[in-house]
């Protein structure tokens, strides 16, 4: 077997393995449900950071709304116009 034939065979093998892994990933993705169902209330995330040594650090709780519309509102600037981005409020 020549070097070119060996490289071609290995290339085909790699492509077949990648395709098989892609199919497996798609099937697994459909079976496992990610995230949480939309609903009322918030998901609470505790964030704790210790800077080491004697005492420093930070602790906070983040509230993430379960309602997709409320979640999206968190990304809209507070001074955004209700009329759209091209309207002027003079």
N, CA, C and O atoms as a printed pandas DataFrame, in Angstrom:
     atom_number atom_name residue_name chain_id  residue_number  x_coord  y_coord  z_coord
0              1         N          UNK        A               1    0.856   -1.181    0.000
1              2        CA          UNK        A               1    0.000    0.000    0.000
2              3         C          UNK        A               1    0.894    1.234    0.000
3              4         O          UNK        A               1    1.887    1.290    0.726
4              5         N          UNK        A               2    0.548    2.194   -0.794
5              6        CA          UNK        A               2    1.354    3.408   -0.897
6              7         C          UNK        A               2    0.984    4.383    0.211
7              8         O          UNK        A               2   -0.044    4.242    0.875
8              9         N          UNK        A               3    1.837    5.363    0.390
9             10        CA          UNK        A               3    1.589    6.384    1.407
10            11         C          UNK        A               3    0.319    7.179    1.092
11            12         O          UNK        A               3   -0.448    7.513    1.995
12            13         N          UNK        A               4    0.103    7.478   -0.188
13            14        CA          UNK        A               4   -1.109    8.204   -0.585
14            15         C          UNK        A               4   -2.369    7.412   -0.289
15            16         O          UNK        A               4   -3.362    7.973    0.175
16            17         N          UNK        A               5   -2.337    6.106   -0.553
17            18        CA          UNK        A               5   -3.497    5.260   -0.268
18            19         C          UNK        A               5   -3.765    5.156    1.221
19            20         O          UNK        A               5   -4.916    5.145    1.655
20            21         N          UNK        A               6   -2.683    5.080    2.010
21            22        CA          UNK        A               6   -2.830    5.008    3.463
22            23         C          UNK        A               6   -3.442    6.301    4.009
23            24         O          UNK        A               6   -4.330    6.257    4.861
24            25         N          UNK        A               7   -2.971    7.443    3.523
25            26        CA          UNK        A               7   -3.529    8.721    3.966
26            27         C          UNK        A               7   -4.988    8.879    3.553
27            28         O          UNK        A               7   -5.800    9.398    4.318
28            29         N          UNK        A               8   -5.320    8.433    2.347
29            30        CA          UNK        A               8   -6.710    8.510    1.889
30            31         C          UNK        A               8   -7.605    7.631    2.756
31            32         O          UNK        A               8   -8.704    8.041    3.130
32            33         N          UNK        A               9   -7.141    6.431    3.077
33            34        CA          UNK        A               9   -7.917    5.524    3.928
34            35         C          UNK        A               9   -8.122    6.095    5.320
35            36         O          UNK        A               9   -9.212    5.995    5.883
36            37         N          UNK        A              10   -7.070    6.697    5.880
37            38        CA          UNK        A              10   -7.194    7.292    7.210
38            39         C          UNK        A              10   -8.127    8.503    7.184
39            40         O          UNK        A              10   -8.869    8.736    8.138
40            41         N          UNK        A              11   -8.091    9.261    6.111
41            42        CA          UNK        A              11   -8.984   10.415    5.979
42            43         C          UNK        A              11  -10.438    9.976    5.951
43            44         O          UNK        A              11  -11.290   10.582    6.601
44            45         N          UNK        A              12  -10.720    8.919    5.197
45            46        CA          UNK        A              12  -12.085    8.392    5.127
46            47         C          UNK        A              12  -12.513    7.880    6.492
47            48         O          UNK        A              12  -13.651    8.103    6.905
48            49         N          UNK        A              13  -11.613    7.194    7.202
49            50        CA          UNK        A              13  -11.931    6.675    8.530
50            51         C          UNK        A              13  -12.260    7.819    9.495
51            52         O          UNK        A              13  -13.217    7.724   10.263
52            53         N          UNK        A              14  -11.484    8.879    9.460
53            54        CA          UNK        A              14  -11.741   10.028   10.334
54            55         C          UNK        A              14  -13.089   10.663   10.005
55            56         O          UNK        A              14  -13.840   11.017   10.913
56            57         N          UNK        A              15  -13.402   10.809    8.735
57            58        CA          UNK        A              15  -14.690   11.387    8.346
58            59         C          UNK        A              15  -15.858   10.522    8.796
59            60         O          UNK        A              15  -16.882   11.045    9.238
60            61         N          UNK        A              16  -15.716    9.204    8.690
61            62        CA          UNK        A              16  -16.775    8.289    9.134
62            63         C          UNK        A              16  -16.957    8.403   10.644
63            64         O          UNK        A              16  -18.088    8.433   11.130
64            65         N          UNK        A              17  -15.853    8.468   11.390
65            66        CA          UNK        A              17  -15.954    8.599   12.843
66            67         C          UNK        A              17  -16.594    9.931   13.241
67            68         O          UNK        A              17  -17.408    9.973   14.164
68            69         N          UNK        A              18  -16.238   11.003   12.563
69            70        CA          UNK        A              18  -16.854   12.301   12.852
70            71         C          UNK        A              18  -18.348   12.306   12.548
71            72         O          UNK        A              18  -19.137   12.865   13.311
72            73         N          UNK        A              19  -18.733   11.694   11.452
73            74        CA          UNK        A              19  -20.153   11.625   11.098
74            75         C          UNK        A              19  -20.920   10.799   12.125
75            76         O          UNK        A              19  -22.030   11.165   12.514
76            77         N          UNK        A              20  -20.331    9.681   12.566
77            78        CA          UNK        A              20  -20.994    8.842   13.569
78            79         C          UNK        A              20  -21.152    9.603   14.879
79            80         O          UNK        A              20  -22.193    9.506   15.528
80            81         N          UNK        A              21  -20.142   10.350   15.272
81            82        CA          UNK        A              21  -20.216   11.131   16.507
82            83         C          UNK        A              21  -21.253   12.247   16.388
83            84         O          UNK        A              21  -21.948   12.545   17.360
84            85         N          UNK        A              22  -21.367   12.860   15.228
85            86        CA          UNK        A              22  -22.368   13.908   15.019
86            87         C          UNK        A              22  -23.780   13.343   15.146
87            88         O          UNK        A              22  -24.643   13.959   15.772
88            89         N          UNK        A              23  -24.015   12.178   14.559
89            90        CA          UNK        A              23  -25.331   11.536   14.657
90            91         C          UNK        A              23  -25.637   11.205   16.108
91            92         O          UNK        A              23  -26.757   11.424   16.571
92            93         N          UNK        A              24  -24.654   10.680   16.829
93            94        CA          UNK        A              24  -24.850   10.346   18.239
94            95         C          UNK        A              24  -25.169   11.600   19.057
95            96         O          UNK        A              24  -26.040   11.564   19.926
96            97         N          UNK        A              25  -24.481   12.691   18.792
97            98        CA          UNK        A              25  -24.713   13.930   19.534
98            99         C          UNK        A              25  -26.112   14.473   19.282
99           100         O          UNK        A              25  -26.764   14.955   20.208
100          101         N          UNK        A              26  -26.581   14.400   18.040
101          102        CA          UNK        A              26  -27.926   14.888   17.714
102          103         C          UNK        A              26  -28.978   14.042   18.412
103          104         O          UNK        A              26  -29.941   14.583   18.956
104          105         N          UNK        A              27  -28.813   12.747   18.407
105          106        CA          UNK        A              27  -29.788   11.869   19.074
106          107         C          UNK        A              27  -29.812   12.106   20.574
107          108         O          UNK        A              27  -30.886   12.145   21.175
108          109         N          UNK        A              28  -28.661   12.263   21.182
109          110        CA          UNK        A              28  -28.589   12.499   22.616
110          111         C          UNK        A              28  -29.205   13.845   22.969
111          112         O          UNK        A              28  -29.879   13.968   23.992
112          113         N          UNK        A              29  -28.985   14.843   22.145
113          114        CA          UNK        A              29  -29.522   16.182   22.389
114          115         C          UNK        A              29  -31.048   16.167   22.411
115          116         O          UNK        A              29  -31.655   16.856   23.230
116          117         N          UNK        A              30  -31.669   15.405   21.539
117          118        CA          UNK        A              30  -33.129   15.350   21.491
118          119         C          UNK        A              30  -33.701   14.611   22.692
119          120         O          UNK        A              30  -34.804   14.929   23.137
120          121         N          UNK        A              31  -32.981   13.638   23.224
121          122        CA          UNK        A              31  -33.485   12.849   24.343
122          123         C          UNK        A              31  -33.371   13.587   25.669
123          124         O          UNK        A              31  -34.268   13.495   26.507
124          125         N          UNK        A              32  -32.292   14.309   25.865
125          126        CA          UNK        A              32  -32.088   14.982   27.144
126          127         C          UNK        A              32  -32.589   16.416   27.068
127          128         O          UNK        A              32  -32.176   17.193   26.208
128          129         N          UNK        A              33  -33.479   16.746   27.978
129          130        CA          UNK        A              33  -34.037   18.090   28.013
130          131         C          UNK        A              33  -33.144   18.970   28.875
131          132         O          UNK        A              33  -32.796   18.605   29.998
132          133         N          UNK        A              34  -32.777   20.127   28.345
133          134        CA          UNK        A              34  -31.905   21.034   29.066
134          135         C          UNK        A              34  -32.701   22.208   29.607
135          136         O          UNK        A              34  -33.748   22.564   29.066
136          137         N          UNK        A              35  -32.201   22.803   30.671
137          138        CA          UNK        A              35  -32.815   23.998   31.214
138          139         C          UNK        A              35  -34.022   23.695   32.082
139          140         O          UNK        A              35  -34.209   22.569   32.544
140          141         N          UNK        A              36  -34.831   24.710   32.294
141          142        CA          UNK        A              36  -36.036   24.575   33.106
142          143         C          UNK        A              36  -37.235   25.005   32.282
143          144         O          UNK        A              36  -37.097   25.710   31.282
144          145         N          UNK        A              37  -38.408   24.575   32.711
145          146        CA          UNK        A              37  -39.634   24.967   32.029
146          147         C          UNK        A              37  -39.952   26.425   32.339
147          148         O          UNK        A              37  -39.693   26.896   33.446
148          149         N          UNK        A              38  -40.519   27.151   31.355
149          150        CA          UNK        A              38  -40.945   28.522   31.624
150          151         C          UNK        A              38  -42.026   28.527   32.695
151          152         O          UNK        A              38  -42.807   27.580   32.792
152          153         N          UNK        A              39  -42.076   29.558   33.478
153          154        CA          UNK        A              39  -43.096   29.634   34.513
154          155         C          UNK        A              39  -42.956   30.903   35.314
155          156         O          UNK        A              39  -42.331   31.869   34.876
156          157         N          UNK        A              40  -43.537   30.891   36.481
157          158        CA          UNK        A              40  -43.493   32.046   37.369
158          159         C          UNK        A              40  -42.326   31.916   38.330
159          160         O          UNK        A              40  -41.791   30.831   38.559
160          161         N          UNK        A              41  -41.955   33.049   38.878
161          162        CA          UNK        A              41  -40.910   33.044   39.889
162          163         C          UNK        A              41  -39.519   33.156   39.288
163          164         O          UNK        A              41  -39.351   33.395   38.092
164          165         N          UNK        A              42  -38.541   32.981   40.139
165          166        CA          UNK        A              42  -37.152   33.121   39.740
166          167         C          UNK        A              42  -36.358   31.888   40.147
167          168         O          UNK        A              42  -36.724   31.169   41.077
168          169         N          UNK        A              43  -35.282   31.666   39.440
169          170        CA          UNK        A              43  -34.278   30.703   39.860
170          171         C          UNK        A              43  -33.202   31.506   40.571
171          172         O          UNK        A              43  -32.724   32.506   40.036
172          173         N          UNK        A              44  -32.814   31.085   41.771
173          174        CA          UNK        A              44  -31.815   31.808   42.550
174          175         C          UNK        A              44  -30.462   31.132   42.398
175          176         O          UNK        A              44  -30.343   29.915   42.544
176          177         N          UNK        A              45  -29.447   31.929   42.103
177          178        CA          UNK        A              45  -28.087   31.417   41.968
178          179         C          UNK        A              45  -27.229   32.121   43.009
179          180         O          UNK        A              45  -27.094   33.344   42.981
180          181         N          UNK        A              46  -26.646   31.349   43.932
181          182        CA          UNK        A              46  -25.756   31.913   44.945
182          183         C          UNK        A              46  -24.347   31.984   44.388
183          184         O          UNK        A              46  -23.816   30.990   43.892
184          185         N          UNK        A              47  -23.742   33.160   44.470
185          186        CA          UNK        A              47  -22.384   33.377   43.982
186          187         C          UNK        A              47  -21.530   33.791   45.172
187          188         O          UNK        A              47  -21.789   34.811   45.811
188          189         N          UNK        A              48  -20.515   32.995   45.460
189          190        CA          UNK        A              48  -19.604   33.292   46.559
190          191         C          UNK        A              48  -18.181   33.307   46.032
191          192         O          UNK        A              48  -17.770   32.398   45.311
192          193         N          UNK        A              49  -17.432   34.338   46.392
193          194        CA          UNK        A              49  -16.042   34.453   45.967
194          195         C          UNK        A              49  -15.197   34.793   47.181
195          196         O          UNK        A              49  -15.465   35.769   47.882
196          197         N          UNK        A              50  -14.185   33.993   47.424
197          198        CA          UNK        A              50  -13.246   34.267   48.504
198          199         C          UNK        A              50  -11.894   34.586   47.886
199          200         O          UNK        A              50  -11.364   33.802   47.099
200          201         N          UNK        A              51  -11.339   35.732   48.244
201          202        CA          UNK        A              51  -10.076   36.143   47.645
202          203         C          UNK        A              51   -8.876   35.558   48.364
203          204         O          UNK        A              51   -7.739   35.934   48.081
204          205         N          UNK        A              52   -9.108   34.667   49.265
205          206        CA          UNK        A              52   -8.007   34.051   49.989
206          207         C          UNK        A              52   -7.578   34.915   51.157
207          208         O          UNK        A              52   -8.033   36.047   51.322
208          209         N          UNK        A              53   -6.698   34.357   51.955
209          210        CA          UNK        A              53   -6.201   35.123   53.091
210          211         C          UNK        A              53   -7.252   35.281   54.166
211          212         O          UNK        A              53   -8.133   34.435   54.324
212          213         N          UNK        A              54   -7.152   36.344   54.884
213          214        CA          UNK        A              54   -8.022   36.543   56.034
214          215         C          UNK        A              54   -9.212   37.423   55.769
215          216         O          UNK        A              54   -9.229   38.580   56.188
216          217         N          UNK        A              55  -10.173   36.923   55.107
217          218        CA          UNK        A              55  -11.430   37.624   55.070
218          219         C          UNK        A              55  -11.927   38.133   53.754
219          220         O          UNK        A              55  -13.139   38.027   53.567
220          221         N          UNK        A              56  -11.225   38.646   52.848
221          222        CA          UNK        A              56  -11.796   39.274   51.666
222          223         C          UNK        A              56  -12.704   38.358   50.876
223          224         O          UNK        A              56  -12.679   37.139   51.049
224          225         N          UNK        A              57  -13.487   38.939   50.026
225          226        CA          UNK        A              57  -14.370   38.138   49.194
226          227         C          UNK        A              57  -15.661   38.855   48.885
227          228         O          UNK        A              57  -15.844   40.025   49.223
228          229         N          UNK        A              58  -16.546   38.136   48.240
229          230        CA          UNK        A              58  -17.799   38.720   47.777
230          231         C          UNK        A              58  -18.856   37.629   47.771
231          232         O          UNK        A              58  -18.573   36.479   47.436
232          233         N          UNK        A              59  -20.062   37.992   48.138
233          234        CA          UNK        A              59  -21.167   37.048   48.128
234          235         C          UNK        A              59  -22.412   37.772   47.632
235          236         O          UNK        A              59  -22.717   38.877   48.081
236          237         N          UNK        A              60  -23.126   37.147   46.707
237          238        CA          UNK        A              60  -24.358   37.747   46.198
238          239         C          UNK        A              60  -25.289   36.644   45.702
239          240         O          UNK        A              60  -24.877   35.498   45.524
240          241         N          UNK        A              61  -26.526   37.005   45.486
241          242        CA          UNK        A              61  -27.513   36.091   44.921
242          243         C          UNK        A              61  -28.057   36.714   43.646
243          244         O          UNK        A              61  -28.473   37.873   43.635
244          245         N          UNK        A              62  -28.048   35.937   42.576
245          246        CA          UNK        A              62  -28.555   36.400   41.287
246          247         C          UNK        A              62  -29.931   35.790   41.072
247          248         O          UNK        A              62  -30.119   34.588   41.257
248          249         N          UNK        A              63  -30.886   36.616   40.682
249          250        CA          UNK        A              63  -32.236   36.140   40.375
250          251         C          UNK        A              63  -32.395   36.064   38.867
251          252         O          UNK        A              63  -32.206   37.058   38.166
252          253         N          UNK        A              64  -32.743   34.885   38.366
253          254        CA          UNK        A              64  -32.964   34.680   36.938
254          255         C          UNK        A              64  -34.438   34.340   36.746
255          256         O          UNK        A              64  -34.883   33.287   37.202
256          257         N          UNK        A              65  -35.212   35.208   36.081
257          258        CA          UNK        A              65  -36.644   34.951   35.893
258          259         C          UNK        A              65  -36.884   33.688   35.062
259          260         O          UNK        A              65  -36.162   33.418   34.103
260          261         N          UNK        A              66  -37.902   32.925   35.442
261          262        CA          UNK        A              66  -38.273   31.730   34.678
262          263         C          UNK        A              66  -39.096   32.083   33.446
263          264         O          UNK        A              66  -39.173   31.295   32.503
264          265         N          UNK        A              67  -39.711   33.261   33.450
265          266        CA          UNK        A              67  -40.507   33.716   32.315
266          267         C          UNK        A              67  -39.571   34.248   31.226
267          268         O          UNK        A              67  -38.799   35.168   31.494
268          269         N          UNK        A              68  -39.614   33.699   30.012
269          270        CA          UNK        A              68  -38.707   34.139   28.949
270          271         C          UNK        A              68  -38.816   35.627   28.621
271          272         O          UNK        A              68  -37.811   36.256   28.290
272          273         N          UNK        A              69  -40.020   36.204   28.707
273          274        CA          UNK        A              69  -40.183   37.628   28.415
274          275         C          UNK        A              69  -39.514   38.499   29.484
275          276         O          UNK        A              69  -38.874   39.502   29.169
276          277         N          UNK        A              70  -39.666   38.107   30.733
277          278        CA          UNK        A              70  -39.011   38.843   31.814
278          279         C          UNK        A              70  -37.494   38.717   31.702
279          280         O          UNK        A              70  -36.770   39.680   31.954
280          281         N          UNK        A              71  -37.020   37.548   31.332
281          282        CA          UNK        A              71  -35.583   37.324   31.157
282          283         C          UNK        A              71  -35.039   38.232   30.056
283          284         O          UNK        A              71  -33.966   38.817   30.204
284          285         N          UNK        A              72  -35.776   38.349   28.955
285          286        CA          UNK        A              72  -35.332   39.179   27.837
286          287         C          UNK        A              72  -35.298   40.655   28.224
287          288         O          UNK        A              72  -34.446   41.400   27.739
288          289         N          UNK        A              73  -36.207   41.082   29.085
289          290        CA          UNK        A              73  -36.247   42.486   29.499
290          291         C          UNK        A              73  -34.968   42.899   30.225
291          292         O          UNK        A              73  -34.609   44.076   30.225
292          293         N          UNK        A              74  -34.286   41.949   30.838
293          294        CA          UNK        A              74  -33.053   42.265   31.562
294          295         C          UNK        A              74  -31.956   42.752   30.625
295          296         O          UNK        A              74  -31.017   43.409   31.073
296          297         N          UNK        A              75  -32.053   42.445   29.343
297          298        CA          UNK        A              75  -31.028   42.822   28.379
298          299         C          UNK        A              75  -31.343   44.122   27.642
299          300         O          UNK        A              75  -30.531   44.591   26.845
300          301         N          UNK        A              76  -32.510   44.705   27.899
301          302        CA          UNK        A              76  -32.907   45.950   27.244
302          303         C          UNK        A              76  -32.465   47.114   28.129
303          304         O          UNK        A              76  -32.771   47.122   29.321
304          305         N          UNK        A              77  -31.755   48.092   27.575
305          306        CA          UNK        A              77  -31.334   49.242   28.382
306          307         C          UNK        A              77  -32.532   49.964   28.987
307          308         O          UNK        A              77  -33.598   50.032   28.374
308          309         N          UNK        A              78  -32.354   50.497   30.178
309          310        CA          UNK        A              78  -33.448   51.170   30.889
310          311         C          UNK        A              78  -33.958   52.392   30.136
311          312         O          UNK        A              78  -35.141   52.722   30.225
312          313         N          UNK        A              79  -33.076   53.071   29.393
313          314        CA          UNK        A              79  -33.490   54.279   28.685
314          315         C          UNK        A              79  -33.905   54.007   27.243
315          316         O          UNK        A              79  -33.983   54.938   26.442
316          317         N          UNK        A              80  -34.173   52.756   26.901
317          318        CA          UNK        A              80  -34.576   52.408   25.531
318          319         C          UNK        A              80  -35.969   52.964   25.241
319          320         O          UNK        A              80  -36.854   52.942   26.096
320          321         N          UNK        A              81  -36.139   53.453   24.041
321          322        CA          UNK        A              81  -37.409   54.028   23.621
322          323         C          UNK        A              81  -38.413   52.923   23.314
323          324         O          UNK        A              81  -38.044   51.870   22.794
324          325         N          UNK        A              82  -39.667   53.159   23.634
325          326        CA          UNK        A              82  -40.725   52.210   23.302
326          327         C          UNK        A              82  -41.081   52.279   21.826
327          328         O          UNK        A              82  -41.679   51.350   21.284
328          329         N          UNK        A              83  -40.706   53.401   21.161
329          330        CA          UNK        A              83  -41.059   53.610   19.760
330          331         C          UNK        A              83  -40.106   52.934   18.795
331          332         O          UNK        A              83  -40.407   52.847   17.605
332          333         N          UNK        A              84  -39.000   52.466   19.255
333          334        CA          UNK        A              84  -38.030   51.825   18.371
334          335         C          UNK        A              84  -36.713   52.559   18.373
335          336         O          UNK        A              84  -36.614   53.658   18.920
336          337         N          UNK        A              85  -35.704   51.972   17.773
337          338        CA          UNK        A              85  -34.367   52.553   17.840
338          339         C          UNK        A              85  -34.185   53.804   16.988
339          340         O          UNK        A              85  -33.257   54.570   17.248
340          341         N          UNK        A              86  -35.022   54.048   15.985
341          342        CA          UNK        A              86  -34.834   55.183   15.086
342          343         C          UNK        A              86  -35.667   56.400   15.461
343          344         O          UNK        A              86  -35.530   57.452   14.836
344          345         N          UNK        A              87  -36.513   56.282   16.452
345          346        CA          UNK        A              87  -37.372   57.391   16.856
346          347         C          UNK        A              87  -36.625   58.294   17.831
347          348         O          UNK        A              87  -35.864   57.822   18.676
348          349         N          UNK        A              88  -36.849   59.580   17.702
349          350        CA          UNK        A              88  -36.242   60.542   18.617
350          351         C          UNK        A              88  -37.303   61.075   19.559
351          352         O          UNK        A              88  -38.434   61.338   19.152
352          353         N          UNK        A              89  -36.939   61.229   20.800
353          354        CA          UNK        A              89  -37.853   61.777   21.803
354          355         C          UNK        A              89  -37.364   63.157   22.213
355          356         O          UNK        A              89  -36.763   63.316   23.275
356          357         N          UNK        A              90  -37.619   64.159   21.372
357          358        CA          UNK        A              90  -37.167   65.530   21.657
358          359         C          UNK        A              90  -38.207   66.289   22.433
359          360         O          UNK        A              90  -38.002   67.457   22.762
